[in-house]
Amino acid sequence: MGDWETHLDRVTAFWITLLGGVEPGGPGLWRGDLGAAHTGLGLRRAHLERWLELFGEAAQAHLTPAAAEGLTARARRMGERLRPAARRS
């Protein structure tokens, strides 16, 4: 990752948009193609599974149980969209 701050801004904008909000003075609404954003990264299914695991742990650690479940359910659906693009190994 060459520009970590820009990446964090884009990821923050993505999740804010996905959850239906807009951060005042923040990165704004995310516009893009989820698949295209991850093309060429060498994403493997093992990476995706590990990301979902870590995401779930972080959500459980920082959110109420209901909010964590809602957010991780969204992340799982997003993972399903990315799964065909991820290589098997």
Sequence and secondary structure as in RCSB ss.txt:
>XXXX:A:sequence
MGDWETHLDRVTAFWITLLGGVEPGGPGLWRGDLGAAHTGLGLRRAHLERWLELFGEAAQAHLTPAAAEGLTARA
RRMGERLRPAARRS
>XXXX:A:secstr
   HHHHHHHHHHHHHHHTT   TTSS    S HHHHHTTS  BHHHHHHHHHHHHHHHHHHS HHHHHHHHHHH
HHHHHHHGGGSB  
